[in-house]
Amino acid sequence: MILFLILKNGISLQPEQFSSRVKPVVFKAFTLPDRAIRITLLNALPDMIENITNYEVQDKIFPNLIQGFNDTNGSIREETLKAVMTISDKISDRQLNNDLLRYLAKLQSDQVAEIRTNTVLCLTKIATHMNSNSRTTVLVTAFSKALKDPFVPLRLKTIVAFETCIDYFSPEICCSRVLSALAPALLDKSSKVRIEAEKTYNMYMKKIHDKAATLPVDDESTMEEQAEQGNTIEDSFATLSLSKLGFGPKNSIFGFGGAENGVNNDSSASLTMKNTSSSPPVTQDKPSGLGAVQRTGSITPQVEEEELDFDDDGWGFADDDADEEVVKPKPKPLAKKASSFKKSSVSGRASSTNSTAKHGLKLAPKSSGLKLDIAVDEDDDGWGDGW
């Protein structure tokens, strides 16, 4: 009661007397946690704000005032929201765009419908003091959310807020964001909201039409060029078919299976490995005499590069040790065959079948005229590793 009398009578004092007698009491009272004192200060703040400087509001009042947004009492939150509207032009840009907007975003989800409605009204009032870079995003986001609120007065106040803030939105923003937010309100359940939404929607459409009237009109050459481009696209689309992409009626989409009924499938052949350098078959004749080995055909069979890593002695025989290293294991074990081939070649009793399988040559029967002088290492264990 005493604070109420001080504030009521202090308004009529001269600025010098108010500064010396009332301000210290007001600044001290904002630091007190008592709710009755806080309600009294918030109700009297609009009347005495003219006698308080911007610095005093930013330093002494605002930091303590916004604590009321965290109060569990709905009346304190609502009165704090109303008081913020009166000091919005005296707080700093950082306090408004960072601290205050963060609290307002939280209040938009408040459980009290009147507080959510007053939040939209507060945003509309302080919009002129917002940062121009973030104002459009903040307003459109907040108003779009408010139009989905089940509280009818809130949706109606939001339509009015869109109408009030029309100057803050560029024609491009009106097309891309505002109209999409207003359009659902045209079919709102409330007739008042539908009528107001249609009115506001037409205002934004007029702004868009006025901007479109100032845009340049395409000349005839530009229109003809655009028409030719469109016709070219249509023609190319009309002539597009699977046959031009290499997919015939008998070809699968992956290029396989096109060789049925004698049809050669090039796309399938391109995916398989072809031996373009295949040599003509090597023919062999029976030996014309004892101890002679004859081969017909001047082209030798092609072999892998890895199979050429041995020292050829001119007769087509590989070195025994090198042969043991180069020969790769087959599905059937060949170790014993290789060993037997080695011993039989030394003794001169090698069979023509084994020789033909390893070297593609047919050896003549043993004769007294052919002598092979090859030293055999008795300590060789058959692995041919030279150890």
Secondary structure by P-SEA (a helix, b strand, c coil): caaaaaaaaaaaccaaaaaaccaaaaaaaaacccaaaaaaaaaacccccccccccccccccccccccccccccaaaaaaaaaaaaaacccccccccccaaaaaaaaacccccaaaaaaaaaaaaaaccccccccaaaaaaaaaaaaaacccaaaaaaaaaaaaaacccccaaaaacccccccccccccccaaaaaaaaaaaaaaaaaaaaaaaabbbbcaaaaaaaaaaaaaaaaaaaaccccccccccccccccccccccccccaaaaaacccccccccbbbbbccccccbbbbccccccccccccccccccccccccaaaaaaacccccccaaaaaaaaaaaaaaccccaaaaaacccccccccccccccccccccccccccccc
